Amino acid sequence: MNLNDEDTLRLKKRLIKLDKPASFKEIENRTIHQDIFEALDYLPDSFVDLVFVDPPYNLNKTFNTTSFKEMKSEQYEEWLDSWVAKLIRTLKPQASIYICGDWKSSGAIFNVAKKYFQIQNRITFEREKGRGAKNNWKNCSEDIWFCTLSDDYHFDVDAVKMKRKVIAPYKDQNGDAKDWEESADGKYRITFPSNVWTDITIPFWSMPENTDHPTQKPEKLVAKVILASSKPNDIVFDPFLGSGTTSVVAKKLGRRYVGIEIDEQYCCLAEKRLDAIGNEKNIQGYSDGVFWERNTLNEQMNGNGKKNKVELSENLYANRLL
Ligand SMILES: C[S@@+](CC[C@H](N)C(=O)[O-])C[C@H]1O[C@@H](n2cnc3c(N)ncnc32)[C@H](O)[C@@H]1O
């Protein structure tokens, strides 16, 4: 999805900027076009159930009108600390916090997260896109630190189970399938999700969710986080919204959202993506209430119950949201 000049003119009217303390109603389901260092102090207390944070990693990277410069790990830690400290006030006591990073940023994130949160886990996902390196291992993974404010938090493991092809279809003494089922398309098992995610596809040109944002996160990845760590109607907050993935997935899954992004074009892109949802609540790789392995679209669309896109989104609605 791209923006044209007409889109920008139309969509930028919806963006908000905060110059005094805001009520929750003023920011509910909105995109705040502002530097987080200006906006965070004006957000209400204790309104957030789930934060998904995908900050600039400790790399030289240009995000349209702004750039992030790689710094020493200690400085990056100070930068992280400067906004994480301001975030705490906005969280409900049972909130969950997910923070993304690559291998270079991950240690600094851990050091800051342990100061403020209870660290529950580190998810590592396989990131297939990227170039090989001549003198190093190709960088193919990223981390997401899963933290909470206390040990009292919401986690719905049943909402994020995986449907995997069975490689060894064991049977019990009676000859019945052990933990797996046979369908027209093969043998499948519904499994508990682990902290290693190998089913994620980074958006590419032919995926409907793809935009020009240089570091867009996949909707499937954010859907796992939102389904596991929030309930319908909860409030999901993303302080580095980028192209809007978190707000889009929150809306598709019947959660409320708030996002902050410094770049106007990215804010407008987020709004355009939110508009485009309509009845199209599909999340690629998630259907029938389970997450599928990579490259299984055919099985999802045809094999298991011959579902079409509309049926899939209707099911999503019926099973998860109402
Ligand atoms: C890693 S990207 C997030 C991508 C996003 N998860 C997505 O799926 O599109 C980080 C974003 O933070 C924004 N950003 C950087 N510094 C910021 C600041 N001080 N305040 C608000 N946004 C900022 C950048 O413009 C960039 O879009």
The ligand as an SDF file (V2000), in Angstrom:
LIG
                    3D

 27 29  0  0  0  0  0  0  0  0999 V2000
   11.1330    0.1930   13.8710 C   0  0  0  0  0  0  0  0  0  0  0  0
   10.0250    1.3640   13.2920 S   0  0  0  0  0  0  0  0  0  0  0  0
    8.4470    0.7250   13.7460 C   0  0  0  0  0  0  0  0  0  0  0  0
    7.8040   -0.0660   12.6450 C   0  0  0  0  0  0  0  0  0  0  0  0
    6.4210   -0.5770   12.9730 C   0  0  0  0  0  0  0  0  0  0  0  0
    6.4510   -1.6050   13.9820 N   0  0  0  0  0  0  0  0  0  0  0  0
    5.6810   -1.0780   11.7430 C   0  0  0  0  0  0  0  0  0  0  0  0
    5.2330   -2.2410   11.7280 O   0  0  0  0  0  0  0  0  0  0  0  0
    5.5810   -0.3340   10.7690 O   0  0  0  0  0  0  0  0  0  0  0  0
   10.2690    2.6860   14.4120 C   0  0  0  0  0  0  0  0  0  0  0  0
    9.4420    3.9220   14.1190 C   0  0  0  0  0  0  0  0  0  0  0  0
    9.6540    4.8540   15.1810 O   0  0  0  0  0  0  0  0  0  0  0  0
    9.5510    6.1570   14.6390 C   0  0  0  0  0  0  0  0  0  0  0  0
   10.2470    7.0530   15.5910 N   0  0  0  0  0  0  0  0  0  0  0  0
   11.5800    7.2080   15.7520 C   0  0  0  0  0  0  0  0  0  0  0  0
   11.8310    8.0860   16.7350 N   0  0  0  0  0  0  0  0  0  0  0  0
   10.6350    8.4770   17.2200 C   0  0  0  0  0  0  0  0  0  0  0  0
   10.2360    9.3740   18.2610 C   0  0  0  0  0  0  0  0  0  0  0  0
   11.1290   10.0380   18.9950 N   0  0  0  0  0  0  0  0  0  0  0  0
    8.9190    9.5360   18.5090 N   0  0  0  0  0  0  0  0  0  0  0  0
    7.9870    8.8580   17.7670 C   0  0  0  0  0  0  0  0  0  0  0  0
    8.3150    8.0110   16.7660 N   0  0  0  0  0  0  0  0  0  0  0  0
    9.6120    7.8160   16.4980 C   0  0  0  0  0  0  0  0  0  0  0  0
   10.1990    6.0550   13.2710 C   0  0  0  0  0  0  0  0  0  0  0  0
    9.7470    7.0700   12.4040 O   0  0  0  0  0  0  0  0  0  0  0  0
    9.7870    4.6450   12.8360 C   0  0  0  0  0  0  0  0  0  0  0  0
    8.6450    4.6790   11.9950 O   0  0  0  0  0  0  0  0  0  0  0  0
  1  2  1  0
  2  3  1  0
  2 10  1  0
  3  4  1  0
  4  5  1  0
  5  6  1  0
  5  7  1  0
  7  8  2  0
  7  9  1  0
 10 11  1  0
 11 12  1  0
 11 26  1  0
 12 13  1  0
 13 14  1  0
 13 24  1  0
 14 15  1  0
 14 23  1  0
 15 16  2  0
 16 17  1  0
 17 18  1  0
 17 23  2  0
 18 19  1  0
 18 20  2  0
 20 21  1  0
 21 22  2  0
 22 23  1  0
 24 25  1  0
 24 26  1  0
 26 27  1  0
M  CHG  2   2   1   9  -1
M  END
$$$$
